[in-house]
Amino acid sequence: MKFRAIDLTMSAMFAALMAIGSNITSFLIVGGVPITLTTFFSILAGLLLGSRLGAVSMTVYALIGLAGAPVFANFSGGLSVMVSPTFGFILSYILVAFVVGKIAENRSSRTSFIFAAIVGLIINYGFGTNWMYFAYKWLASTDAISYKLAWTWMIVPLPKDIILTISAGVLALRLRKNIHKITNVFDKETIA
């Protein structure tokens, strides 16, 4: 993979936005799940950066956190996060950005961007909630957590995430046009 300076800058920017988004509302916790803005930023990364670069930016975010920087929710970080019930959400951001980016690369209408964003939300919730359920079952070895309860916890952030997901689809289309103008300017300057 060959990255331009603007690609590295955009990836770093989205890794930073994820760190901010994971902690800006981290004092709100429902069933062990922090209410964050990370789903919004992972979807936006895929829509704006495309599949490859979006996934790279989410991977960078995950690796920074696993290296110990306090970029995950509740200012956590380090390898111990891998055994937490919410680690599935962190992993899902990589897949979300990739899939959303793939859909957005092939179609650039408002409808397709909103569709891609909703697909990303479904992936995030599906992967993250199932991971959370199995983590509680296997790691905590508790029968107090049922599959239904795990999904019930996700009802609280769902309205916020639906609104932000649709907003990401609408906003990304406008931002993408401006980003392409900027990157084309950088491309022309490097050629000249």
N, C-alpha and C positions, 0 to 999 in steps of 0.2 A: 504494500500500500504506500502510495506517495501522497504526502500531505503538504499543502501550501501553508504559508504563514497565517493566512486568514482562516484556514481550516483549524489549525491548532488554537488560534485565538477564540474561535467560536466554540470549540470543544471545551476549552478551559472556562469560558463564560458560562456554559450550561452546567458544568460540574460545580461551579460556584453558586449558580442559581439553585441547584439541588440542595446544596449545603444550607443556604439561606431558607429555602422553602421547607426543609425538614425541621427546622428549629423555630421558625417564626411563630408558629402556633403550637409548639410541642408541649405546652402546659395542659392542653386538652387531651385526655386519654380515656378511651372507652374500651373496656375489656382487654387491656394491654396493648391496644392499637392507638398510637398517637394520631391526632388529627393534623395532617400536614398539607402542604401544597406540592408535594413531590410528584403526584400523579399528573398534575397540570404541567409541570416543567418537563417531565419525561415525554409526555405527548407532544408538547411544543418543540422539544428537541428533535423528535422524529419528523414532525411536519416541516420544520425550518431547515434542518441540516440534512435530511434524507436518511436512508436506512443505515448506511455504513458509518457516516460521521455521527449520526444520532446515537447509534449503539456504542461507538467509541467513547463519546462524551459520558454516557451512563456507566460504561466500564471504568473510566477514569475516576468518576465519582465513587463507585464501589471500592476500587482499589485504594483510593486515598483514605476512605473510612476504615478499610480492613488493615491498612498500615498503621492505624492508631489515631489519626486526626479525628477530632470530635465533630464529624460532619453529618452523622446520622441523627435521627430524632432523639430528643432529650440530651443533645450534645454527647452522644456516645460514639465509640469507635473501637477498633481493635478486632482481633480474631474471635473474641468471645461472642461477638454479634452473630457469628455463623450459627450458633446454637440457640439463638433467640427465636421466639415464635414469629417475629416480624421480618426475619431475614428473607423470606420468600418474596416480600414486597420489593426489597432492594434488588434481588435478582430479576424480578419481573420488569423493572425499569429498562433493563438492557433489551429484553425481548419486545417490550412495548415500543421503544424508540425505533427498533429495527422494523417491526411489522407496520407501524404507522408510517414510517418513512418510505417503505416499499409501496404502500398504497398511494401515498402522496406523490411519489416519483412518476407514477403512471397516469395520474389524473390531477388536474389543478383547477377544480371548481369548488365553490363553497360547499356544495352537497357532498362531494367526495372527501373534502377535508373534514367535515363534521362526521361523516361515516367512519373515516380512518380514526378519528379521535375516539369515537364510541367503541370501536373495535379495541383500541388501546386500553380503554377503561375496563372492558370485559376481561381482557387478558390480565390486567393488573389485579382485579378483584378475584378472578378465578385462580390464578397462580398463587397470589399472596394469601388468600383465605384458606385454600387447601393446605398450603405449607404450614400456616398457623395452626390449623386443626391437628395435623399430624405431629407437629412439634409439641403441642400440648399433650397429645396422646403418648408419644414415644419418649420424649425428653422428660416431661413432668410425670409421666405414668399415672395420669389421673383420669378417672371416669366422670369427674364433675363437668368436664367440657364435652359437650355433644357437638355433632356436626351442625345441627340446627342452631345451637347457641353461638358457634363461631360465625355463622352467617348473620345471625341476629345482631351481633356487635357491629357488623358492617353496614347496618341500616342507618346508623347515626351519621357517618360521613358521606353516605351515598348522595343525598340531595346536593350537598356542596360540590361533590365530585362531578355530578351530572352537569350542573351549571358551569363549572370551570372547564369541563371537557368540551361542551358546546362552544364556550367562549374561546377556547384554544383553537378550535377549528375555524372560527370566524376570524380571529385575530391573526392566525398564522398565514392565511392567504394574503392579507394586507402586508404583513411584515416580510413575507417571502419575496414579494416584488421588490421591495426596497433593498433587501439583502442581496438579491441578484444584481441590482444596479451597482451596489457597492463593490461586490466581488468582481464584477466586470471591469470596474475602474481599476482595481488592483491588478487584474490580469493584463490590462492594456499598459499599465505603468511598468510591469515586469518585462513586457515584450519590447517596449520602446527603449 
